[in-house]
């Protein structure tokens, strides 16, 4: 009888440890590693697959769009990730339209402008029902209609709006990242016009994308020991089992270490180290390398070496008034090492820069890295997913004059989010 009781106790202990905080037994606290990160980046095709997910019902007019009744700058997508071995994507965005100053574009605000919501952010989860969970998606755009498959659409919206004791709202979820089944969401107020410039890093369980769950801990950057914004964040597990978090502001990156090898124990709120981008080394050894970009991702090599990706698009020529003028888009690969193995003394070095298809950064706007994220494939390779900053109703002429005339996205339009998949050659 005693043996049976002992056995039952062991079984119950295992069950509770596996299902702690709602995590199922197959929840992944690890992410795939690569044999050679630099080689894998070189092998990504720069000609991508065009895709889209329908947003109607979740993002009605005029939110997250370029149109007469919305703000051109602050209302935008900024993070994008494909979930590991799943046919789901997550897109983060900030919706601050009501506070936008459209007069600077010479645009009348219109009746609906006054009815827009206060600042808040969103995490949109979309299911590509027409695609498989593992492997390359491939395009889902009909060549005749230039519309996505009707089955592929947003299925969940997590509202992100955190009110601080000071009255400031954290409303801007920036460059998100995914590690295993953990979604990392940096959430900030980056504008002194709107209150206290500060941030928090949130974590979500996305093992079941249709029922995401928020972990009950954060990394708080709204006061001591650090008060700063966080436009992007990334997570990785070290060889010793501890988790390393990077939170990036405009000019600095902050490293945080987990309290234990159990992710559920959360993070030390004191930064392990602060990296000034001016100290980053370029390929030729020179300094002043700007990380750049809407997002960051950690990727770990099988030999334990750590790499960090950053993504950015650079506007070329044309009028500054034109939000869709020609772009060049880049993925930058950095290596993260530590002086004499001391984790509190990080060294960042730029290893490789890769430019992506200029032809797809045309007026159709698919290839813009307004939001971008790396993805480790099942065959030891890398893929990249990116979306421009706004939803569309059709893939057509993005000239500013036509946008201002309501041609691009107007009341009654059925919208979708366009994006590109850059897969291994």
N, C-alpha and C positions, 0 to 999 in steps of 0.2 A: 504493500500500500504506500509506504514511504517513497519507494522508487517511482511510483506512478505520480505522486504529488510533486516530486522533484522534476520529473519529466514535463508535467503540465506547467510548472513554474517557468521552466526554460522556454517552452513553446510560447507562453504568454509574453515573456520578456522580449523574445525575438519579434513577435507580432507588433508590440508597442514600439520597439525601436525602429522597425521598418515603416510604420505608419505614423510616426511622430509628426505632429502639426499637419496631418492630412496627406503627407507624402506616401505614395503607394510603393510597394516593394520594388518595383522596377524603375523608380525615380533615379535619374542619372545626375550624380554630382561630379561627373567627369565629362570631358569632351574628347573627341578624336585628336590624335597627334599625327604629325606628318614626318615622313622620312627626310625630306629636304624642302624647307619652306621657300627658299629663294628659287629653286627649280620649279616648284609648284606655281609660284607667281608668274614665272616666265611662260608657263604652259597655258595660262588662261587665254582663251580666244578674245580678241578685242572687238570682234563682230558678234553681237549678242542676239538673243531671242526676245522679241517684243511680246509683252504680256499686259494684262490688265485685270483688275478686280472691280466689280460693280459696287458702288458706294451708296446707291439710292436707299433711302430709309434710314441710314445711319449718318450721312453727311448731306443734309438738304441744302438747297440754295439759301444763302450765298456763301456758306462756310467752305474754307479750304479751296478757294477758287480765285482766279483772276477775273474780276468783273467790276461793274460800276459801283456795286454796293458793298464792297469789301476792301480791306486794307491790303496793299500790295506787299508789305514787308513782313509784318509780325504774324500774320496768319499763314502758317506753312507746315509742311511735313519736314522732319529733320532726322528721323531714324528709320532704318529698315533692316529687318533680319528674316531670313528663312529659318524656321525651327528645324532642329536636327532630325533628319530621317522622317520628315513629315511633309505633307502637302499643304502646309500653312505658312503664312507670312505675318509678321507684325510690323506695323508702321506707326511711329509716334508723331505727334504734331501739337502745335500750340494754336489756340483759337482766341485771339485778342481783338477781333475785328471791331468791336464797338469803340475801342479806344484809338483806332487808326485815324490818321489825319489824311483823308483822301484829298483835301484841298490842295495839298502839295503837288498833286498830279493834274490839277485843273479839272477834277471830276466832281460833279454834283453828287451829294450823298444819297439822295433818293429816299423814299418813305421807309423801305425795309432796313436801312442803315441804323435808324434809331431803335430798332427792335432787337438788335443783335445782343448776344449774351455777354456777360462780363468775362474777364480773362479766365480761361481754363485750358487744360490740355487733354489729349486723348491718346489712348493706345488702341488702335484698330487691329483686330485679328481677322484675317481673311482666310477662307478655305478654298483651295483650287480643286474642286471636286473632279474636274476633268483630267487631273494630273495624278501621277503616282507619288507615293511618299518618298521613295528612294530613287535617286538618279536625276538626270536632267529633266526639267519641266518641258522645254521646247515651247514655241509660241502657241498662244491660245487666241490669237487675233485672226478673225475672218478676213481673208484677203479682199473680199468684195465689199464688205460693210465697214471694215477697219474697226470692228467692235470685238470685245472679249467674249469668250464662251459664256452663255447665260448662267451656267452652273457655278461660275467662279465669282465669289462675292464676299463682302464683309459679313461676319457672323457674330461679332462681339465687339463692344466698345467699353473700355474702362475709362471712366472720367478721372482726370488728374487735376485736383484743385485743393491745395493744402493751405489752410489759414493759420498763420503764425500768431503768437500772442501779441506781437506788435501791430497786427492788422494786415500785414503784408500777405499776399497770396503767392505761393509757389505754383506756377501755372504752365511752365515751359519744359515739358519732357524732351530732352535733346537727343543726342546720338546714343541709341540703345545698343545693347549687345546681348548675345545668348551664349551661355556656357552650360553644356549638357541640357538639362531641363530648367535652368535658371535664367530668367529674363532680368537684366540689369537696366534700371531706368533712372538716369540722372534727371532731377526735377528742380527747376530754378526760377527765380526772378532775376533777370539779368539787367533790368533797367531801373536806375535810381529814380526815374520819373514815377515809378509805380510802387515805390517803397524800398524796403531793405534788400539790398543785393545779397542773396544767399541761396542755399540749395540743400537738398537732401537726396541721398541715393536710396532708391526703393528696389525691392527684389520680389519677383513673382515666380511661382511654380506654374510652368506651362506644360507639364507632362501630359495634361489633358487640355488642349488649347481651347476647348469649348466650355471649360470650367476653370479658368485661371484663378489662382489663389495668391494673395499677398502674404509674404513672410512677415512675421511679427517683430522684425527689427529693421533698423535703417542705419545709414551713416549720416549723421547730422552735421551740416555745415552752415548753421544759422547763428552761431555764436562761438564761444570758447570751445575747443581750442582753435578752430578755423571758421572764419566767416567769409565765404567766397561763392561765386557761381560755379556751376558744373554743367558745361554744355555737352559732355560726352563721358562715358564710363565703360570700363571693360574689366573682366574677371578671368582669373586663371588659377589652377591648382598647382602648387609647387611640388617638387619631388618629395618633400618631407610631409606632405599631406595638408599643409596650411594653404589657405586661399589668399591670393594677392589681388587687391582691387586698385585700379587706377581711375582717378577722377580728374578730368581735365577742365581748366578754366581757359581764359583767352591766351595767357602766356605761360602758365605753369601747369604741371601735372603733379598730383598728390598720390602717394602710395599708402594704402592701408592694409593691415594684416588681420586675418581672422583671429578670434579669441582662442580657437582650438582647431583641431583637424575635423571637428564636426561642424559643418556649415551652419547648422541650426543654432549654434552658440553665438552667431553674429560677429561683429568686427570691433576692434579697438578703435575708439573715436579719435585717438591721437594719431596724426599721420606718421607713418614710419619714415618717410622721406618726402621732400619737396624738390621737384625737378624744374629748374628754370630752363626754358627752351633755348635760351642763349648759350647754354652750356652743352647743348646737343652737338654731336660731331657729324659732319657731312661725310659723304663717300670719300672725298679727298682729304679728310682730316680737318677741314675748316669748321669754324663754329657758326652760330647764328642760323641754324636750320629751324624753320618754322614747321611745327607738326602739321598745322592746317587741318581743315576738314570739318565735316558735319558729324563724324563718328569715329570711334576707335575700336579695334578688336585685338585681343590677344590670340596668338596661335603658338602652340607648344610643339617643339620638334621632339622626335622620339628619343634623342640623346639628352633631353632635358633643357636644351637651350630655348630661351623665350624670345618671341618676336611680337611686334606691335604694328598694326596697320592703321594708317590714317587716310582719309579720302577728302578730295576737294575738287571743285570746279572753278576755273578762272575765266572771267568774262573778257572777251576780246573786242576792242573797238566799239563802234556804234554809239548810239545815244545812251547815256546813263538812265534815261527815262524808260528804256526798253528792257523789261525784266527777262526777256527771252532772247537777248542778243547772243551772237555766237559764243560758244564755250570751249574750253579745253578741260578735260577731266583726268585726274591722276589718282593712282593708289601709291602711297608711300610706305615702304617697309623699313621699320627700325628694329634693331637688335637691342634687347635689354639685358645687360649683364651687371655684375656687382663687383666692386673693388675688393680684391682679396676674399671674395666669397661673402662679404659683409652686406646683407640685404638692405641695410640702412644707408648704403653708399652706392646708389644706382648709377649706371653709365648708359646713356642712350646714344646710339649711332645709326645714322641713316645708311641703309644697305643698298636699296634699290628703289627707283622710281619707274612706274609703268604708266603710260598714257593709253587711254581707251578711245575707241573709234570716233574720230571727229565727224564722220559722215552721219553718225546717229545723234549728234548734238546739233542737228539742224532745226528748222522751225517746228518740226514735229515734237521736239523736246524730250524724247524718250531717254536719252543717255545722260541727262544731267545728274550730277552727284549731289543733288540737294539733300538726299538721304541715301546712305549706302552702308552695306555691311558685307563682311566676308563669310564664306560658308565652306566647311571642310567636307569634301565629297567622300563617298563610300570607297572609292578606288585610289585613296592616298593623293588626292589632288585638292585644288581650290576652285571655288566659283565666287562670283560677286553679284550682288543684287543692288539695284539702285532705282530711285524714283525721283522725278522732279518735285518741286515744292507744292504743287497744286493738283487737284483733280480736274478732269476735262469732261466734255460732253461729246467731243469728236476729235479725231486727230487731223488737224488741218492747219490753217494759216494762223500763226500766233503774233502777227504784227500788232503792235500796241494800239494802233488806230482802230483795228477791228475788235480788239478786246474792249476798248473803251466804248465802242458802239454796241456792246452786248453780244457780239457774234460768237465769242468763245464759250461763254457759259452764262445762261440766262434763266430766268424763272420758267419752270416747267421742263427744263432739260433733265435727262437721266444721266447721272454722272458716273464716271469710273476713274480709278487711279491707275495711270499707266506706269509700267516699270520694265526694266531690262534684266535679263539673266545672262551674265557672261560666264560661260562654262569652259571646262577644260577642252583644248583642241582635240 
